[in-house]
Amino acid sequence: MNDESRIRTEEVEGVASPPRARVSDVVEDVPSSAENASDKVARKRDYLEGFLAQKPSDAPAGEPGGATYDAVIDALKSIFDPEIPVNIYDLGLIYGVEVGEDNHVAVTMTLTTPHCPVAESMPGEVEMRVGSVPGVGLVDVNLVWDPPWDPQKMSDEAKLELGML
């Protein structure tokens, strides 16, 4: 084997620690002519000031955060499962809410089991409650069984209400 293909090693007693940054190493802003050092000390820094002062952007009505979408979610939260004292949204029965053109709303949902006693009436109640939201046009309720519902789909609030947390 030639010398070029060998890995060379060197034993050392220790390695020097890298230098640490110190507060004194930070370069402060140079005060402008209108601002003297005492003004700078008196002023409290607030790095979040600009962020906190911003107004929330107006989300489109049909998007999460929008007025129509949020009103539909509130309507869904007003429907309770008759066997479990939790609303169907926090229970995890609502898989999707879409607000389309002309405020046409499509709700994809499931039930805890296909043999649920409200399997026939619950989709109709969802359609009625969502349809009563001001500004909502047509409402389609799609009842699906895949993926099947399981307790992990519940919100933390629902789990707390049922003593599962």
Buried (B, 14 or more C-beta within 10 A) or exposed (E): EEEEEEEEEEEEEEEEEEEEEEEEEEEEEEEEEEEEEEEBEEEEEEEEEEEEEEEEEEEEBBEEEBBBBBBBBEBBBEBEBEEBEBBBBBBBBBBEBEBEEEBBBBBBBBBBEEEBEBEEEBBEEBBEBBBEBEBBEEBBBEBEEEEEBEEEBBBEEBBEBBEEE
